[in-house]
Amino acid sequence: MTPNNNDDTIRLVRDLMARVLRLEDMLEIQQLQSTYIHYLFKQRFDRIVDECFAQNLLDVSVEFSDSGVYRGLDSVRSLYKSFEVTKTIPGFFILHMTVNPVIEISADGLSARSHWLSPGAAGTDRSASWIWGPFYVDYVKEDGHWRIAHSNLVPVFRNRYETSWAQAPDHGTVRGVLTAQPDEPSTLYKPYNEAKKECDIFAKHPTLPQPTHARR
């Protein structure tokens, strides 16, 4: 597009600025999600809440597998504090990669929805497990920076390495060593040994975020 007058030039500049801002937002959201994953993997639980989650959102929440929903900043903080006990377990690690993002930012640029896929694993000196499934994450912009508003990891399966997910009689629990109590039951997770009996195991999962009009 070649501008013909001042009005065309102004519209062109506004369009370009909106596109650049959207790209910057997308990159910052991906960086935020990656930061969360790295802190979780390296057991920096003390940094997760303050650096990754919204601080001013009343219903900020997190859930994963059968953890239940931890809602509110105090509850989310108590959850990650309870993870500190895993540092006493020899060889303990959690690895949740987040790939194939679909991210849609709201028209006003203050919130966003995303879907990710997460091939993951966990282990100790005595066990090894696969944990694969989607991440559904919402974000809000606070004081000019993106933060996690709601995070839900919904594994398709969680099974020991030596056992096929199709043959595993159960798919365990994440409640084990966690002392923090959830505020609500988990919303989407169903163990694969139960879900595999259904033809559409994603029937209750959210649809992909849809595009919104670009900011002007």
Secondary structure, 3 states (H helix, E strand, C coil): CCCCCHHHHHHHHHHHHHHHHHHHHHHHHHHHHHHHHHHHHCCCHHHHHHHHECCCCCCCEEEECCCCEEECHHHHHHHHHHHHHHHHCCCCEEEECCEEEEEEECCCCCEEEEEEEEEEEEECCCCEEEEEEEEEEEEEEECCEEEEEEEEECCCEEEECCCCCCCCCCCCCCCCCCCCCCCECCCCCCCHHHHCCCCCCCCCCCCCCCCCCCCC
